[in-house]
Amino acid sequence: MAGQWNDKRPMSPHLQIWRWHPAMLSSIMHRATSIISYAGLIKVAIALFILALTGKLPLESIIFSPLGAIGLFIFVFSFIFMALAQLRHAIWDKGAMLNPELNNKLTYGMIALALLLAIFSTLAAIGSV
């Protein structure tokens, strides 16, 4: 099959061909935040199970430390970003906002909104707000 290929372009595109754009970043972040959200939810479920059995929260000193606040921020950011990405996919399924310029703005808005909501939620959870 490859012997019959007479086009000078490669058979499949790669990163040297594609120009980087915000939707690619959003796609990669959506996959990563999905993994983080699932892993975080599994950890929360295990912690709640242990809490129900023993009456003590496992690793309580770490959870209520600055390291725990960072972990909470990452978990909340990933969960919010994943939800916003799902909303964007629902909008795309309707055939709306497919213009590349508008899509780039939507991507930047999703990242900014997820960051702001995660910061506010984390500060509220640790009692700083």
Summary of the structure (lengths in Angstrom):
residues: 129
radius of gyration: 20.6
end to end distance: 63.6
largest distance: 69.7
contacts: 294
relative contact order: 0.12
helix: 74%
strand: 0%
